[in-house]
Amino acid sequence: MLSRLIYASAVDDALQADELNRMLEHARHRNGMRGITGMLAFDSRHFLQVIEGSRRALSDLHAALLRDPRHHDVQLLKFARIDARLFPDWSMGFMPADLAHRTMVARHAPTPHFDPGALDGESAEALLVAFGAALAERSAARPLA
Ligand SMILES: Cc1cc2nc3c(=O)[nH]c(=O)nc-3n(C[C@H](O)[C@H](O)[C@H](O)COP(=O)(O)O)c2cc1C
């Protein structure tokens, strides 16, 4: 049963950039094997993540996320059965904090700063879709190496 899960969490103070990069690489590899796609937004204080895949795979990942000491205060914002993925192309897209990000937060969120725990499921999903569009645009604009 294809499903979508969205959650927000608070970043652990000790999390370093290289640890985050390693985590992301590992997550992409694992997600690829489990048929999970999605997007992770990060602003150094919070995470907002959407994961899409089978209900079984999402339940297992959610359980692992709750045990992960690299973040805390994990809040489930949405869990729904879906007909199609919103993020079919990314084993885990990553949206770092930058101006585009803040601009979109201002457009979609009830607070001017990035506070994903304050979002309802629909606003969180709309924000992640906007991030996805910006990320796709940025990737398309980047010259091929
Ligand atoms: C913010 C955040 C996002 C994560 N996203 C994923 C992910 O998309 N896929 C994944 O496999 N692990 C992800 N992880 C890592 C998992 O929490 C967990 O460490 C990993 O799935 C390995 O679990 P295991 O030790 O039970 O095998 C994430 C961790 C954090 C802190």
The ligand as an SDF file (V2000), in Angstrom:
LIG
                    3D

 31 33  0  0  0  0  0  0  0  0999 V2000
   16.7440   13.6130   10.0350 C   0  0  0  0  0  0  0  0  0  0  0  0
   17.0380   12.1750    9.6900 C   0  0  0  0  0  0  0  0  0  0  0  0
   16.5890   11.6490    8.4830 C   0  0  0  0  0  0  0  0  0  0  0  0
   16.8550   10.3360    8.1470 C   0  0  0  0  0  0  0  0  0  0  0  0
   16.3950    9.8390    6.9730 N   0  0  0  0  0  0  0  0  0  0  0  0
   16.6040    8.5490    6.6600 C   0  0  0  0  0  0  0  0  0  0  0  0
   16.1030    8.0020    5.4530 C   0  0  0  0  0  0  0  0  0  0  0  0
   15.4740    8.6760    4.6400 O   0  0  0  0  0  0  0  0  0  0  0  0
   16.3610    6.6820    5.2100 N   0  0  0  0  0  0  0  0  0  0  0  0
   17.0680    5.8940    6.0650 C   0  0  0  0  0  0  0  0  0  0  0  0
   17.2470    4.7170    5.7910 O   0  0  0  0  0  0  0  0  0  0  0  0
   17.5590    6.4060    7.2090 N   0  0  0  0  0  0  0  0  0  0  0  0
   17.3560    7.6990    7.5250 C   0  0  0  0  0  0  0  0  0  0  0  0
   17.8600    8.2010    8.6860 N   0  0  0  0  0  0  0  0  0  0  0  0
   18.6490    7.3170    9.5500 C   0  0  0  0  0  0  0  0  0  0  0  0
   17.7560    6.4180   10.3810 C   0  0  0  0  0  0  0  0  0  0  0  0
   17.3150    7.1330   11.5320 O   0  0  0  0  0  0  0  0  0  0  0  0
   18.5420    5.1740   10.8510 C   0  0  0  0  0  0  0  0  0  0  0  0
   19.7460    5.5660   11.4410 O   0  0  0  0  0  0  0  0  0  0  0  0
   18.8610    4.2950    9.6800 C   0  0  0  0  0  0  0  0  0  0  0  0
   17.6740    3.9900    8.9920 O   0  0  0  0  0  0  0  0  0  0  0  0
   19.5430    3.0040   10.1580 C   0  0  0  0  0  0  0  0  0  0  0  0
   18.6960    2.3330   11.0300 O   0  0  0  0  0  0  0  0  0  0  0  0
   19.1550    0.9870   11.7350 P   0  0  0  0  0  0  0  0  0  0  0  0
   20.3200    1.3610   12.6110 O   0  0  0  0  0  0  0  0  0  0  0  0
   17.9550    0.5410   12.5090 O   0  0  0  0  0  0  0  0  0  0  0  0
   19.5620    0.0530   10.6140 O   0  0  0  0  0  0  0  0  0  0  0  0
   17.6120    9.5260    9.0460 C   0  0  0  0  0  0  0  0  0  0  0  0
   18.0540   10.0520   10.2460 C   0  0  0  0  0  0  0  0  0  0  0  0
   17.7960   11.3690   10.5800 C   0  0  0  0  0  0  0  0  0  0  0  0
   18.2960   11.9300   11.8710 C   0  0  0  0  0  0  0  0  0  0  0  0
  1  2  1  0
  2  3  1  0
  2 30  2  0
  3  4  2  0
  4  5  1  0
  4 28  1  0
  5  6  2  0
  6  7  1  0
  6 13  1  0
  7  8  2  0
  7  9  1  0
  9 10  1  0
 10 11  2  0
 10 12  1  0
 12 13  2  0
 13 14  1  0
 14 15  1  0
 14 28  1  0
 15 16  1  0
 16 17  1  0
 16 18  1  0
 18 19  1  0
 18 20  1  0
 20 21  1  0
 20 22  1  0
 22 23  1  0
 23 24  1  0
 24 25  2  0
 24 26  1  0
 24 27  1  0
 28 29  2  0
 29 30  1  0
 30 31  1  0
M  END
$$$$
